[in-house]
Amino acid sequence: MNVSDGKENTDRKVQVCPFLGLKDDPATALSFPSSHNRCFHARPAIPVKLEFQRTDCLSINHTNCEEYNRKPDTPLPPELRYVGGSGLRERFGKGGVWLLLVVFVIIVLIAWQFLSRGLMGFGNPGQSPEMTVPAFSTNVENQTPLILTVQLQDTPTPTLFITATPTFLIQTFAPTVVLPHTLETPIGVEHKLVIHRVLAGESLVSIASQFWTTVEAIQAVNYSLPSPLRIDWLIIVPINQSEIQGLPVFEAYQVKTDIAVRILAQQLSVDPAILELYNGLGNDEYLSSGEWVLVPHMGTATP
């Protein structure tokens, strides 16, 4: 498909569900299945299951969607939610969930002791029972218990005495670093390409339809492409484009250790400027271990 064709672009907008969008831009959605695509017809707006995006949200079938025809601002059905979607951990963070659990346990223990020994009079007259409650650190690897002493006196009006101020050790969690060059993520600036891992049942035709390109364009930009496709094989796919004249052929490469782009280019015997151009990298930029890059080879892609 030629993205310069106005009619095809209009048809595509009609096919994509109008309620599908990005977290920071609800009016825009990625044109291929991604965990960044959220359903804004539901509340809260959470990511949609990738397979459902492929079969319904990003096709004319979105008008038959269960959520599309439901009353708006209702929770997204569980069978349509992306695995790993929003929940307590996403709202409060891992540390926040642990802190809530610890506070809840302490409140339950204090309430139970208060009711059983204070209001119900199970303690012996003249004695002031004491209860020690461990307050745990939210660091689950090194939990250091702190002793919280609670004294209950048998008086006409039960009185709760806290003889120590509870202290919670809250671990600071470093934010998760999201690698900019990963599988299934668009790479490049002028020409958007993606490194796609072949799934069971996929073919060049289905992959081309998924990323709005053509079989010929996919074949043209890949340095090595088995026939038929193999499961888990990594292929390079142009996104929303079929006109790929002038592009080199590419091969996927995973960075083994943190390294400067220019040094990696020397190791791969590639022109640093060309490597930076097609991967959207700047001068003297560094790549992190685990990132994926497009390695251009000699020759020009001609579908």
Secondary structure as UniProt FT lines:
FT   TURN            3..4
FT   HELIX           6..15
FT   TURN            18..19
FT   STRAND          20..22
FT   TURN            23..24
FT   TURN            26..27
FT   TURN            35..36
FT   STRAND          38..39
FT   STRAND          47..48
FT   HELIX           50..52
FT   HELIX           53..57
FT   HELIX           60..64
FT   TURN            66..69
FT   HELIX           78..80
FT   TURN            83..84
FT   HELIX           88..113
FT   HELIX           114..119
FT   TURN            125..126
FT   STRAND          130..135
FT   STRAND          146..153
FT   STRAND          159..162
FT   TURN            183..184
FT   STRAND          193..197
FT   TURN            200..201
FT   HELIX           204..210
FT   TURN            211..212
FT   HELIX           215..221
FT   TURN            231..232
FT   STRAND          234..238
FT   TURN            245..246
FT   STRAND          248..254
FT   STRAND          259..260
FT   HELIX           261..268
FT   HELIX           272..279
FT   TURN            283..284
FT   STRAND          286..287
FT   TURN            289..290
FT   STRAND          292..300
//
